[in-house]
Amino acid sequence: MKKSIFKRVLVAMLAAIMLLSIVSCNKNAAEENLNTPSGDDTTTTADTSVYFDIIKDGKCIPIRYGAGATGAEIQIAKGVADKIGRATGAAVELDISVSYDANKLEIIVGHGAAADYPEVEQAISELGYGEGLAKMIGNKLVIVGADTESIELVIDEMVKVFMNTKDENNNVRVSDKFIVSQCVNEMIAKMPFYDGYTPTVVDRNDGCYSFEFKTNKNAFEKYLKLLTDSGFELYASNTIDENVYNTYVNEETGIVATSIYAEFNGQCRLLMEWLDNTELPTKAEDNKYTPVEGLESSITQIGLWYANGNTPLISPPNAEGREYYNYFNGMSYAIRLADGSFIVVDGGHDNPVSAQNLYNILKEQAPDPDNIVIAAWFISHDHSDHTGIFGNFIGKYKDVEIERFIYNFPGEELGNEEGMGKKLRSLIKGFYPNAKIIKAHPGQEFNIRNAKITMLYTMDVYFKDTLSDTNNASIVWKMELNGKTFMCLGDYSEGGDTLLNLYSAETLKSDIVQVAHHGISGMSNEVYVKIAPEYALWPVANFELDWPELGGPIKIDDTWEGEMNKYILDMPDEKVFVARDNVSIIGISNSGNITTSVYETVSEYLGVE
């Protein structure tokens, strides 16, 4: 994880009074008070602070560690003594604490003294994860940290403060409000600290981090209790097949936390992100819209055959009779909702034709073609055959209103090397500054007009050590639309292991399925057996793929690919819609009746030559 140190130095002077308090993790203002150096105070301002001589006449107050100190804490205490001694030239006494005396002026280092020193216990209660704290509490200068790195940071900063504020005789005096705080991550430091357990922290991209509790459910449940005790309120809760997903919000700190408990392997995980960096899913009671009378909801699959302007025409024509090169893969769906707005899924390659086709279909299907609204744009994952469209669409069709984008791209720490997340966010903010951006998490329910979408899988429930295939970072969701269900799998692969482990056949069951990863590789037929769809949308241009990089040509209706897709291939032909260059529409009436229609090209659908 890239670590950035958030530092904030409060500087103020009231006559001869000098500040000796540095807070880098946004502690309360009450804790940020003025401290005076050695010497006479000539200010006329009333000063109610109490002052302590930390170093006087070449001698530092005693440094102590507790009887319960670990070997690491003892080494840290030795480091404090060494750094103060070298920086100031003061003589330093270091030893284990043998008895508690509230009136004795001391420096106490580490959590091991908490059993004997209430001042240490108080300091620990004020810690955030990834934070180090040096604070004057009573007659004790307490130094504690969430981990070795954070405590080392705060020690170094404290010694700097001593050096910057010592007088000409190297004496150092602090006030009873003295506090130095350092943290490796400001958001993590705002999370309540659970002493006795330190979870692993993972960077999950887009300003989202996770605490990994592994299979320590006891510690996890205690921490969730600590969350609510410290000001987090439960926003939403969803239990699916004994997998528990909760969303918590703390308005004061501006943090959203999402808890995940996976029943099949006992894994516990807590996600954290800034509230102003993501939007919360709309609850059912807040989902307001006006249906257009007589308008049918529908799912439209947009074809993938189209000319690539950067590649010469094929001469002679290929076996399909095509006179141009085509993209074999890609994915583009437009879902029309009851009020005439749309949900768009992916969009296809970086090609002006893919953008033009999507725009033309939205314009054709919108009740008012001059007022196209995309209520949500779902992005399955960050491969160019799914996200390449954005540069062409966003830059050209500025008349389209887009309310929100929903996706979850993994961080580099989890194996993502393409950096699409930052590029996409920059594009969105540049062209659609008012659009909401939602980082999707499992268990979330999105109520969008007459559609209810349940997020079943994101990288947040991928529990393998590394992400060897970015396809497995696809988001997987199930939509309810007018009583029918649609399972969108993106390019999710890994044999369907996680889906099969997490969810029952009852949960996975859907009327319509999008065939995973174009039917090419990685999925398991067992997943389709459990989904048991009546209709299938297959985002591939042709079953015979001439892909040298995949060892092609390959036939995805033959050999092992055929076994993987067996359930789909055994379905009636009229209920399986292969993208080709077709426009395939599944209409869903308000009463839940399904109708289907297929047009050979976008031009035919639009009624133009």
GIJO-V396009 format. One record per pair of residues at least 12 apart in sequence whose C-alpha atoms are under 7 Angstrom apart, sorted by the first residue. I is the first residue (numbers start at 1). GAP is how many residues later the second one is. If there is no record, write none. Layout:
BEGIN
I_GAP ; I_GAP
END
This chain:
BEGIN
1_201 ; 1_202 ; 1_412 ; 3_181 ; 4_180 ; 4_181 ; 5_178 ; 5_179 ; 5_180 ; 6_18 ; 6_19 ; 6_177 ; 6_178 ; 6_179 ; 6_180 ; 7_17 ; 7_175 ; 8_14 ; 8_15 ; 8_16 ; 9_13 ; 9_14 ; 9_15 ; 10_12 ; 15_28 ; 16_25 ; 16_26 ; 16_27 ; 17_18 ; 17_19 ; 18_16 ; 18_17 ; 18_18 ; 18_19 ; 19_15 ; 19_16 ; 19_17 ; 20_14 ; 20_15 ; 20_141 ; 20_154 ; 20_158 ; 21_12 ; 21_13 ; 21_157 ; 21_158 ; 21_159 ; 22_157 ; 22_158 ; 22_159 ; 23_156 ; 23_157 ; 23_158 ; 23_159 ; 24_157 ; 24_158 ; 24_159 ; 25_156 ; 25_157 ; 25_158 ; 25_161 ; 25_164 ; 31_146 ; 31_148 ; 32_145 ; 32_147 ; 33_144 ; 33_145 ; 35_139 ; 35_140 ; 35_143 ; 36_137 ; 36_138 ; 36_139 ; 37_128 ; 37_129 ; 37_130 ; 37_135 ; 37_136 ; 38_129 ; 38_133 ; 38_134 ; 38_135 ; 49_126 ; 49_127 ; 50_125 ; 50_126 ; 51_122 ; 51_123 ; 51_124 ; 51_125 ; 52_121 ; 52_122 ; 52_123 ; 53_119 ; 53_120 ; 53_121 ; 54_118 ; 54_119 ; 55_116 ; 55_117 ; 55_118 ; 56_115 ; 56_116 ; 57_114 ; 58_31 ; 58_32 ; 58_33 ; 59_31 ; 59_32 ; 59_33 ; 60_30 ; 60_31 ; 60_32 ; 61_44 ; 61_45 ; 61_46 ; 62_30 ; 62_31 ; 62_32 ; 62_44 ; 62_45 ; 63_30 ; 63_31 ; 63_32 ; 63_43 ; 63_44 ; 63_45 ; 64_30 ; 64_31 ; 64_32 ; 64_33 ; 64_43 ; 64_44 ; 64_45 ; 65_12 ; 65_30 ; 65_31 ; 65_32 ; 65_43 ; 65_44 ; 65_45 ; 65_47 ; 65_48 ; 66_30 ; 66_31 ; 66_46 ; 66_47 ; 67_29 ; 67_30 ; 67_45 ; 67_46 ; 68_44 ; 68_45 ; 69_41 ; 69_42 ; 69_43 ; 69_44 ; 70_42 ; 73_37 ; 77_32 ; 80_75 ; 81_13 ; 84_75 ; 87_76 ; 88_82 ; 100_16 ; 100_17 ; 102_37 ; 103_36 ; 104_35 ; 105_34 ; 105_35 ; 106_33 ; 106_34 ; 106_35 ; 107_33 ; 107_34 ; 107_35 ; 108_32 ; 108_33 ; 108_34 ; 108_35 ; 109_33 ; 109_34 ; 109_35 ; 110_33 ; 110_34 ; 111_33 ; 119_18 ; 120_22 ; 124_20 ; 125_68 ; 127_19 ; 127_66 ; 128_18 ; 128_60 ; 128_61 ; 128_62 ; 128_63 ; 128_64 ; 128_65 ; 129_17 ; 129_59 ; 129_60 ; 129_62 ; 129_64 ; 130_16 ; 130_17 ; 130_20 ; 130_53 ; 130_54 ; 130_55 ; 130_58 ; 130_59 ; 131_14 ; 131_15 ; 131_19 ; 131_50 ; 131_51 ; 131_52 ; 131_53 ; 131_58 ; 132_12 ; 132_13 ; 132_14 ; 132_18 ; 132_19 ; 132_21 ; 132_22 ; 132_49 ; 132_50 ; 132_51 ; 133_12 ; 133_21 ; 133_47 ; 133_48 ; 133_49 ; 134_20 ; 134_45 ; 134_46 ; 134_47 ; 135_43 ; 135_44 ; 135_45 ; 136_40 ; 136_41 ; 136_42 ; 136_43 ; 137_39 ; 150_32 ; 150_33 ; 150_34 ; 153_29 ; 154_26 ; 154_27 ; 154_28 ; 158_22 ; 190_63 ; 192_34 ; 192_35 ; 192_38 ; 194_29 ; 199_12 ; 199_13 ; 199_14 ; 200_12 ; 203_208 ; 203_210 ; 204_206 ; 204_207 ; 205_204 ; 205_205 ; 205_206 ; 206_215 ; 207_66 ; 208_63 ; 208_64 ; 208_65 ; 209_62 ; 209_63 ; 209_64 ; 210_59 ; 210_60 ; 210_61 ; 210_62 ; 211_58 ; 211_59 ; 211_60 ; 212_56 ; 212_57 ; 212_58 ; 213_55 ; 213_56 ; 214_53 ; 214_54 ; 215_51 ; 215_52 ; 215_53 ; 217_51 ; 220_48 ; 231_19 ; 232_16 ; 232_17 ; 232_18 ; 233_15 ; 233_16 ; 233_17 ; 234_13 ; 234_14 ; 234_15 ; 235_12 ; 235_13 ; 235_14 ; 238_205 ; 241_262 ; 241_263 ; 242_21 ; 243_18 ; 243_19 ; 243_20 ; 244_16 ; 244_17 ; 244_18 ; 245_14 ; 245_15 ; 245_16 ; 245_198 ; 246_12 ; 246_13 ; 246_14 ; 247_12 ; 254_20 ; 254_21 ; 255_17 ; 255_18 ; 255_19 ; 255_20 ; 256_16 ; 256_17 ; 256_18 ; 256_19 ; 257_13 ; 257_14 ; 257_15 ; 257_16 ; 258_12 ; 258_13 ; 258_14 ; 259_12 ; 262_240 ; 264_237 ; 264_238 ; 278_159 ; 278_160 ; 278_161 ; 279_157 ; 279_158 ; 279_159 ; 281_163 ; 281_164 ; 281_165 ; 282_164 ; 282_165 ; 283_164 ; 284_163 ; 287_160 ; 287_161 ; 287_162 ; 289_50 ; 289_160 ; 290_49 ; 291_47 ; 291_48 ; 292_46 ; 292_47 ; 292_48 ; 295_43 ; 296_42 ; 296_291 ; 296_292 ; 296_293 ; 296_294 ; 297_39 ; 297_40 ; 297_41 ; 297_290 ; 297_291 ; 297_292 ; 298_37 ; 298_38 ; 298_287 ; 298_288 ; 298_289 ; 298_290 ; 299_34 ; 299_35 ; 299_36 ; 299_37 ; 299_286 ; 299_287 ; 299_288 ; 300_33 ; 300_34 ; 300_35 ; 300_283 ; 300_284 ; 300_285 ; 300_286 ; 301_31 ; 301_32 ; 301_33 ; 301_278 ; 301_282 ; 301_283 ; 301_284 ; 302_30 ; 302_31 ; 302_277 ; 302_280 ; 302_281 ; 302_282 ; 303_276 ; 303_277 ; 303_278 ; 303_279 ; 303_280 ; 304_23 ; 304_24 ; 304_25 ; 304_26 ; 304_236 ; 304_237 ; 304_275 ; 304_276 ; 304_277 ; 305_21 ; 305_22 ; 305_236 ; 305_275 ; 305_276 ; 306_20 ; 306_47 ; 307_17 ; 307_18 ; 307_19 ; 308_17 ; 308_18 ; 311_14 ; 313_12 ; 328_212 ; 328_213 ; 328_214 ; 328_217 ; 329_56 ; 329_189 ; 329_210 ; 329_211 ; 329_212 ; 330_18 ; 330_19 ; 330_55 ; 330_56 ; 330_209 ; 330_210 ; 331_15 ; 331_16 ; 331_17 ; 331_55 ; 331_208 ; 332_13 ; 332_14 ; 332_15 ; 332_16 ; 333_12 ; 333_14 ; 337_112 ; 337_113 ; 338_111 ; 338_112 ; 340_26 ; 340_27 ; 341_31 ; 341_32 ; 341_33 ; 341_34 ; 342_31 ; 342_32 ; 342_33 ; 342_34 ; 343_31 ; 343_32 ; 343_33 ; 343_34 ; 344_30 ; 344_32 ; 344_33 ; 344_34 ; 345_32 ; 345_33 ; 345_34 ; 346_32 ; 346_33 ; 346_34 ; 346_40 ; 346_41 ; 347_39 ; 347_40 ; 347_42 ; 348_37 ; 348_38 ; 348_39 ; 348_40 ; 348_41 ; 349_35 ; 349_36 ; 349_37 ; 349_38 ; 349_39 ; 349_40 ; 350_34 ; 350_38 ; 350_39 ; 350_42 ; 351_38 ; 351_41 ; 352_40 ; 354_35 ; 355_34 ; 355_37 ; 355_38 ; 357_245 ; 372_28 ; 372_29 ; 373_27 ; 373_28 ; 373_29 ; 374_27 ; 374_28 ; 374_29 ; 375_27 ; 375_28 ; 375_29 ; 376_26 ; 376_27 ; 376_28 ; 376_29 ; 376_30 ; 377_27 ; 377_28 ; 377_29 ; 378_27 ; 378_28 ; 378_29 ; 379_27 ; 379_28 ; 380_27 ; 380_94 ; 380_95 ; 380_110 ; 381_28 ; 381_90 ; 381_92 ; 381_93 ; 381_94 ; 382_27 ; 382_38 ; 394_37 ; 402_33 ; 403_32 ; 403_33 ; 404_31 ; 404_32 ; 404_33 ; 405_31 ; 405_32 ; 405_33 ; 406_31 ; 406_32 ; 406_33 ; 406_34 ; 407_31 ; 407_32 ; 407_33 ; 408_31 ; 408_32 ; 408_50 ; 408_67 ; 409_12 ; 409_64 ; 410_49 ; 410_63 ; 414_52 ; 414_53 ; 415_51 ; 415_52 ; 415_53 ; 416_54 ; 441_14 ; 441_17 ; 441_19 ; 442_13 ; 442_14 ; 442_15 ; 442_16 ; 443_12 ; 443_13 ; 450_31 ; 451_28 ; 451_29 ; 451_30 ; 452_27 ; 452_28 ; 452_29 ; 453_24 ; 453_25 ; 453_26 ; 453_27 ; 454_23 ; 454_24 ; 454_25 ; 455_21 ; 455_22 ; 455_23 ; 456_20 ; 456_21 ; 457_18 ; 457_19 ; 457_20 ; 458_15 ; 458_16 ; 458_17 ; 458_18 ; 459_14 ; 471_20 ; 471_21 ; 471_22 ; 472_19 ; 472_20 ; 472_21 ; 472_22 ; 474_16 ; 474_17 ; 474_18 ; 475_15 ; 476_12 ; 476_13 ; 476_14 ; 477_12 ; 482_106 ; 482_107 ; 482_108 ; 482_109 ; 482_110 ; 483_109 ; 484_27 ; 484_108 ; 485_25 ; 485_26 ; 485_27 ; 486_24 ; 486_25 ; 486_26 ; 486_27 ; 487_23 ; 487_25 ; 487_26 ; 487_27 ; 488_25 ; 488_26 ; 489_25 ; 489_26 ; 489_27 ; 490_26 ; 490_27 ; 491_25 ; 491_26 ; 492_24 ; 492_25 ; 493_24 ; 493_29 ; 493_30 ; 494_28 ; 494_29 ; 495_27 ; 495_28 ; 495_29 ; 496_27 ; 496_28 ; 496_31 ; 500_27 ; 505_25 ; 505_26 ; 508_22 ; 508_23 ; 509_21 ; 509_22 ; 509_23 ; 510_21 ; 510_22 ; 510_23 ; 511_22 ; 511_23 ; 511_24 ; 512_21 ; 512_22 ; 512_23 ; 512_24 ; 513_20 ; 513_22 ; 513_23 ; 513_24 ; 514_22 ; 514_23 ; 514_24 ; 515_21 ; 515_22 ; 515_23 ; 515_24 ; 518_20 ; 518_21 ; 518_22 ; 519_37 ; 519_46 ; 520_36 ; 520_41 ; 521_40 ; 523_41 ; 524_40 ; 525_38 ; 525_39 ; 525_40 ; 525_41 ; 525_42 ; 528_39 ; 529_38 ; 534_41 ; 535_40 ; 535_41 ; 536_39 ; 536_40 ; 536_41 ; 537_39 ; 537_40 ; 537_41 ; 538_39 ; 538_40 ; 538_41 ; 539_39 ; 539_40 ; 540_38 ; 540_39 ; 540_40 ; 541_38 ; 541_39 ; 541_40 ; 542_38 ; 543_12 ; 543_13 ; 543_14 ; 544_12 ; 581_19 ; 581_20 ; 582_16 ; 582_17 ; 582_18 ; 582_19 ; 582_20 ; 583_15 ; 583_16 ; 583_17 ; 583_18 ; 583_19 ; 583_22 ; 584_13 ; 584_14 ; 584_15 ; 585_12 ; 585_13
END
